[in-house]
Amino acid sequence: MAEPTGLRERKKQRTRTAISDAAITMFLERGFDNVSVSEIAAAAEVTKSTVFVYFPTKDELVLHRVADHIDEPARVVRERLPGKSPLDALADHFIASLAARDPITGLNDNPDVIAYGKLVFGTPVLTAARSRYQDRCEQLLGEALRETVPGQDPLRARLAACQISAVLFLLMRTNRERVADGTPADALAVRARDDAATAFTMLRQGLSSFCG
């Protein structure tokens, strides 16, 4: 008898989570470069080939958490309320994410989140791989912005997306570094919100003719 689709998907998700959790735990203990995929497979009680079914490359064992957010800015632009500008929608979303202590904003002092950030930004191969995700996120945002201005030059849309993506990344990294230095997220909340407001004000001044 065939297994129900919903059950199969849940089992796949559990396997994927088990593999990733085992990998990140080992990477945090011993360093990304000092753990083999074979060791991860053994810890997760799966075969090495199964690991690669779920994570085609070793860095994806860590960075799939970033990949889950890769289309988020583009989605925010596409799903914004009628009459709201792309920048206003992105600003509101980021500030709401700060309030929710979403790890993607960097304003989260959960020890596991802090350790994950140190792993990514402290491992050159992961930092380089993360930049590729950043490029893809920027590309998707550029496509979404282009849709807001019919007939717009693709380069102008990509330039706008580049500036917005750079700002979002810098806000995240600044928050993450402040938290990693030992300041509680709650103590940084007002400052992080003010920084975001300032950043988006500067973006509006520079991009007002396109997507302000």
C-alpha positions in Angstrom: 0.0 0.0 0.0 1.4 3.4 -1.0 2.4 5.7 1.8 0.3 8.9 1.9 2.0 11.9 0.4 1.7 14.0 3.5 3.4 11.3 5.6 6.2 10.9 3.1 6.8 14.6 3.1 6.9 14.8 6.9 9.4 11.9 7.0 11.6 13.6 4.4 11.5 16.8 6.4 12.4 15.0 9.6 15.3 13.3 7.8 16.5 16.7 6.4 16.3 18.3 9.8 18.1 15.4 11.5 21.0 15.6 9.0 21.3 19.4 9.2 21.1 19.4 13.0 23.8 16.7 13.3 26.0 18.6 10.8 25.7 22.0 12.5 26.3 20.5 16.0 29.5 18.8 14.7 30.6 21.9 12.8 30.2 24.1 16.0 32.2 21.6 18.1 35.0 20.9 15.7 34.9 23.4 12.8 33.4 23.2 9.4 36.6 22.0 7.7 37.3 19.3 10.3 34.1 17.3 9.8 33.5 15.0 6.9 30.2 14.2 5.2 30.7 10.6 6.1 30.8 11.5 9.8 27.7 13.6 9.5 25.9 10.7 7.8 26.9 8.3 10.6 25.7 10.8 13.3 22.3 11.2 11.5 22.1 7.5 10.9 21.8 7.8 7.2 24.0 6.9 4.3 26.4 9.4 2.7 24.4 9.3 -0.5 21.3 10.2 1.5 23.0 13.3 2.8 23.7 14.5 -0.7 20.1 13.8 -1.8 19.0 16.5 0.7 22.1 18.7 0.6 24.0 18.6 -2.7 27.0 20.4 -1.3 28.6 20.5 2.1 28.0 24.2 2.7 24.2 23.7 2.1 24.1 21.7 5.3 24.5 25.1 7.0 23.3 27.7 4.6 19.9 26.1 3.8 18.7 28.3 6.6 19.7 31.4 4.6 18.3 29.9 1.4 14.9 29.6 3.0 14.8 33.5 3.0 16.3 34.0 -0.4 13.1 35.2 -2.0 11.8 37.1 1.0 12.5 40.7 -0.1 11.1 40.0 -3.6 8.0 38.4 -2.0 7.5 41.4 0.2 7.6 43.7 -2.8 5.1 41.6 -4.8 2.7 41.1 -1.9 2.7 44.7 -0.6 -0.6 46.5 0.0 -2.0 48.6 -2.9 -0.6 52.1 -2.7 2.4 51.2 -0.6 5.8 51.7 -2.2 8.3 48.9 -2.4 10.7 50.7 0.0 7.9 51.3 2.5 6.9 47.6 2.3 10.5 46.5 2.8 11.1 48.9 5.7 7.9 47.9 7.5 8.8 44.2 7.0 12.3 44.6 8.3 11.2 46.6 11.4 8.4 44.1 12.1 11.1 41.3 11.9 13.3 43.2 14.3 10.4 43.3 16.8 9.9 39.6 16.3 13.6 39.0 16.9 13.8 37.2 13.6 17.4 35.8 13.3 17.5 37.0 9.7 17.7 40.6 11.1 20.7 39.7 13.3 18.8 41.0 16.4 18.5 37.7 18.2 20.5 36.7 21.3 19.6 33.0 21.4 22.9 31.2 22.0 22.2 28.8 19.2 21.6 31.7 16.8 24.7 33.5 17.9 26.8 30.3 17.5 25.3 29.8 14.0 26.3 33.3 13.0 29.8 32.9 14.2 30.1 29.6 12.3 28.9 31.2 9.0 30.9 34.5 9.3 33.9 32.8 10.9 34.3 30.2 8.1 35.7 31.6 4.8 34.1 28.9 2.6 30.7 29.5 4.2 31.0 33.3 4.0 31.9 33.0 0.3 29.0 30.6 -0.3 26.6 32.9 1.5 27.6 35.7 -0.9 26.2 33.6 -3.7 22.8 33.4 -1.9 23.0 37.2 -1.4 23.5 37.6 -5.2 20.5 35.4 -5.9 18.4 37.3 -3.4 19.4 40.6 -5.1 18.5 39.2 -8.5 15.1 38.1 -7.4 14.5 41.5 -5.8 15.5 43.2 -9.0 13.0 41.2 -11.0 10.2 42.1 -8.5 11.1 45.8 -8.6 11.2 45.8 -12.4 7.6 44.5 -12.3 6.5 47.6 -10.3 7.6 49.9 -13.2 6.4 48.5 -16.5 9.0 48.9 -19.3 11.7 49.8 -16.8 15.4 49.2 -17.8 16.5 45.9 -16.1 19.8 47.5 -15.1 18.0 50.3 -13.1 16.0 47.7 -11.3 19.1 45.6 -10.5 20.9 48.7 -9.3 18.1 49.5 -7.0 18.0 46.0 -5.7 21.8 46.0 -5.2 21.5 49.1 -2.9 18.6 47.7 -1.0 20.2 44.3 -0.5 23.4 45.9 0.6 21.5 47.9 3.3 19.6 44.9 4.5 22.8 42.9 4.8 24.7 45.6 6.6 21.8 46.1 9.1 21.8 42.4 9.8 25.5 42.1 10.2 25.7 45.2 12.4 23.0 43.8 14.7 24.6 40.4 14.8 28.0 41.8 15.7 26.6 43.9 18.5 24.7 40.9 19.9 27.8 38.7 19.5 29.8 41.3 21.5 27.5 40.6 24.5 24.7 43.2 24.3 21.3 41.7 24.8 18.9 42.0 21.9 16.3 43.8 24.0 18.9 46.5 24.9 19.7 47.0 21.2 16.1 47.0 20.0 15.5 50.8 19.8 18.9 51.4 18.3 18.4 48.7 15.7 15.0 50.2 14.8 16.5 53.7 14.5 19.3 52.4 12.3 16.8 50.8 10.0 14.7 53.9 9.8 17.7 56.0 9.0 18.9 53.5 6.4 15.6 53.4 4.6 15.3 57.2 4.7 18.6 57.4 2.9 17.5 54.8 0.4 14.3 56.8 -0.3 16.3 59.9 -0.9 18.5 58.1 -3.4 15.8 55.9 -5.0 12.7 58.2 -4.8 12.4 58.4 -8.6 12.3 54.7 -9.0 10.8 52.8 -6.0 10.5 55.2 -3.1 
